[in-house]
């Protein structure tokens, strides 16, 4: 019996042709965050190993067949990329969904225990979504998400200084809220994009003191982007692919606790990485390391 799950919402799935499982796909041998790890609050990636210190699986998936089995999926030692051979062998001809993305720092895992809300990673028949680097992404809709529960959110995102970098693609036409980051109380929130505007809220205060927003850049829809959200020295910014969209003085502080953290929550598109530092200093260098 099939359990409910998101339908395929993009038509860019490609059959495996890159040799991930053989170490021939050109991934980075040195994980990208080794040089910028001192103030990491959390890091997860669907498609690659981010830190030398992390040696566990990247994700846990559920196969959508009569058995509903789950399996941890490792990375390939030579490249650090998700072992696509392993994943596709486990899936067989069935669809697979992400039930957990393992936190590569601090043991902060992001998961979804409700089958119908789990992001898709393998289409029935063996198709996967990859970005231009050949890294595997999950496919998400307004009803699928990953959540981290019961946490001190300032230990992940800082209290007055923070940097968050996400790898994502938003599919048009846009509808709904498309939140890529949300803590349930709107003092940590990013709409990307709601209508044609990207919003970044940080801190317990009014929009005038915790929000910056900017029009989505040209070429935003239907393409992968690096979305950088930062606050440092009371300056709050949004960057896309390294280009600053908005910068403004904001001083609201982030409360210490949150019952739930979502990344993403109700985005329609693809999502592959979310990394946060507890300080927003040296933001460009930190993002550049992740983008390498």
C-alpha positions in Angstrom: 0.0 0.0 0.0 1.3 3.5 -0.9 1.4 6.1 1.8 0.5 9.7 0.9 3.3 12.0 0.0 4.1 15.0 -2.2 3.6 14.7 -5.9 6.5 15.5 -8.3 6.4 19.2 -8.8 9.4 19.7 -11.1 10.2 18.2 -14.5 14.0 18.3 -14.3 14.6 15.0 -12.7 17.5 13.2 -14.4 18.4 9.6 -14.4 21.7 8.6 -12.8 24.6 9.3 -15.1 27.3 10.9 -13.0 29.0 8.0 -11.2 28.5 9.3 -7.7 29.2 5.9 -6.1 32.5 5.5 -7.9 34.2 8.7 -6.7 34.2 10.1 -10.2 31.7 13.0 -9.9 34.2 15.7 -8.9 33.1 16.4 -5.4 35.3 18.3 -2.9 37.7 15.9 -1.1 38.2 18.4 1.7 34.8 19.2 3.3 33.9 22.9 2.8 33.3 24.0 6.4 36.5 22.8 8.0 38.1 26.3 7.9 35.0 28.1 9.2 33.7 25.8 11.9 34.6 27.6 15.1 31.1 29.2 15.6 28.9 26.7 13.7 25.5 26.3 15.3 24.1 23.7 13.0 24.8 22.2 9.5 22.9 19.7 7.4 23.2 18.8 3.8 21.1 16.3 1.7 23.9 15.9 -0.8 27.4 16.1 0.8 29.6 15.9 3.8 30.4 19.4 5.2 32.9 18.7 7.9 35.8 16.3 8.4 34.8 15.8 12.0 31.5 14.3 10.8 31.6 10.6 9.8 28.0 9.5 10.0 25.3 9.1 7.3 23.9 12.2 5.6 20.3 11.3 5.5 17.7 8.6 6.5 15.1 7.7 3.9 11.9 5.7 3.7 11.0 3.6 0.7 7.4 3.9 -0.4 6.3 0.3 -0.9 4.5 -2.4 1.1 7.3 -2.6 3.6 7.9 1.1 4.3 11.5 0.3 5.3 14.0 3.0 6.4 17.7 3.2 5.7 20.6 5.5 6.5 22.4 6.8 3.4 26.2 7.4 3.7 28.5 9.6 1.7 31.2 8.4 -0.7 34.6 8.6 1.0 36.4 9.8 -2.1 34.1 12.7 -2.9 32.1 13.4 0.2 28.9 13.3 -2.0 25.8 11.3 -1.1 26.2 7.7 -2.2 23.7 7.7 -5.0 24.3 4.0 -5.9 23.4 3.1 -2.3 20.3 5.3 -2.3 19.0 4.0 -5.7 19.7 0.4 -4.8 17.7 0.8 -1.7 14.8 2.5 -3.6 14.7 0.0 -6.4 11.7 1.0 -8.6 9.9 2.8 -5.7 9.9 6.4 -4.6 11.9 7.4 -1.5 11.3 10.2 1.0 13.7 11.9 3.5 12.7 11.2 7.1 15.9 12.6 8.6 18.8 14.9 7.7 21.6 14.3 10.1 23.1 17.3 11.8 26.8 17.4 11.0 27.6 19.5 14.1 26.1 19.4 17.6 24.0 16.3 16.8 21.1 18.6 15.8 19.1 16.4 13.4 16.2 17.6 11.3 13.5 15.1 10.7 9.9 14.4 9.8 8.1 11.4 11.3 4.8 11.9 9.4 5.1 10.0 6.1 2.8 12.4 4.1 5.0 15.4 5.1 8.4 13.9 4.2 10.3 15.5 1.3 10.7 13.5 -1.9 14.3 12.4 -2.8 13.8 9.6 -5.4 11.0 9.5 -7.9 9.4 6.1 -8.6 11.6 4.7 -11.4 14.9 6.1 -10.1 14.8 9.9 -11.0 16.6 12.3 -8.7 16.9 16.1 -8.5 20.4 17.6 -8.7 21.8 21.1 -8.9 24.4 22.3 -11.4 27.2 20.8 -9.2 25.6 17.3 -9.4 24.6 17.4 -5.7 21.3 15.7 -4.8 18.5 17.8 -3.4 15.2 17.0 -1.8 11.9 18.1 -3.5 9.6 20.0 -1.2 6.0 21.3 -1.4 3.7 23.4 0.8 2.9 20.2 2.8 6.4 18.8 3.3 9.2 19.9 5.7 12.0 19.0 8.1 11.8 20.1 11.7 14.2 20.3 14.7 12.3 20.2 18.0 12.9 21.2 21.6 16.0 23.5 21.3 17.7 26.5 22.5 17.6 28.4 19.3 20.2 31.0 20.2 22.8 28.2 20.4 22.1 27.6 16.7 21.3 31.1 15.4 22.9 33.4 18.0 21.0 36.0 20.0 22.0 39.3 18.3 24.4 38.2 15.6 23.8 35.4 13.1 24.6 34.0 9.7 22.4 31.5 7.9 23.2 30.1 4.4 20.7 27.9 2.5 20.9 26.2 -0.9 17.4 26.1 -2.5 15.3 26.5 -5.6 11.8 28.0 -5.7 9.4 26.8 -8.4 7.0 29.2 -10.0 4.2 30.0 -10.1 4.5 31.1 -6.5 1.7 30.5 -4.1 1.4 30.3 -0.3 4.0 31.5 2.2 7.2 29.7 1.0 9.0 29.9 4.3 12.5 28.4 4.2 13.1 29.1 7.8 10.6 29.4 10.6 10.5 28.9 14.4 6.8 29.0 14.9 6.6 32.4 16.6 7.8 34.6 13.7 10.8 36.1 15.5 13.0 33.8 13.3 11.5 33.7 9.8 12.4 33.9 6.1 9.8 34.1 3.3 11.6 33.3 0.0 9.7 34.6 -1.8 6.2 35.6 -0.6 4.7 37.2 -3.8 7.8 38.7 -5.3 9.5 39.7 -2.1 12.1 38.0 0.2 11.6 38.7 3.9 14.1 38.1 6.7 12.9 38.5 10.3 15.3 38.1 13.2 14.5 39.0 16.8 11.5 39.5 19.1 10.2 42.9 17.9 8.1 44.8 15.5 8.8 44.5 11.7 10.5 47.9 12.0 13.1 46.5 14.3 13.5 42.9 13.2 12.8 42.8 9.4 14.5 43.5 6.2 13.0 42.7 2.8 13.9 43.0 -0.9 12.4 42.2 -4.3 13.5 38.8 -5.5 16.4 39.2 -8.0 16.1 38.6 -11.7 16.4 34.9 -12.4 15.1 33.9 -9.0 12.4 31.4 -10.1 13.2 27.8 -11.2 16.9 28.1 -10.5 19.2 27.1 -7.6 20.5 29.9 -5.4 22.6 30.5 -2.3 20.4 32.5 0.1 22.4 34.3 2.8 20.6 35.8 5.9 22.8 37.8 8.3 22.8 40.1 11.3 26.0 41.6 12.7 26.8 44.8 14.6 23.1 45.7 14.3 23.1 45.5 10.5 20.7 43.0 9.0 21.2 41.8 5.4 19.9 39.5 2.6 22.3 38.3 -0.1 21.5 36.0 -3.0 24.4 34.3 -4.8 26.8 36.6 -3.0 25.1 39.8 -4.1 23.6 42.1 -1.4 19.9 42.9 -1.9 19.2 44.9 1.3 21.0 46.2 4.4 19.5 48.1 7.3 20.0 48.7 11.0 18.0 46.4 13.2 18.5 45.7 16.9 15.8 43.2 18.1 17.2 40.3 20.0 16.3 36.6 19.4 14.6 34.8 22.3 16.6 31.9 23.7 14.0 29.1 23.3 11.7 27.8 20.5 9.5 24.7 20.5 10.2 24.0 16.8 12.5 25.0 14.0 11.6 24.4 10.4 14.0 24.5 7.5 12.2 24.5 5.1 8.5 24.7 6.1 6.3 25.3 3.1 8.6 26.0 0.2 7.6 24.7 -3.2 10.8 23.7 -4.9 14.1 22.0 -3.9 16.2 22.3 -0.8 19.6 20.8 -0.1 21.6 22.6 2.6 21.1 24.7 5.7 24.0 26.0 7.7 24.0 28.5 10.6 26.7 30.2 12.6 26.1 31.9 15.9 27.9 35.0 14.8 27.4 37.0 11.6 31.0 38.3 11.3 33.1 37.3 8.3 29.9 36.4 6.6 31.3 36.6 3.0 34.2 34.2 3.9 31.9 31.7 5.6 29.5 31.7 2.6 32.4 31.4 0.1 33.7 28.3 1.9 30.3 26.7 1.6 29.9 27.7 -2.0 33.3 26.2 -3.0 
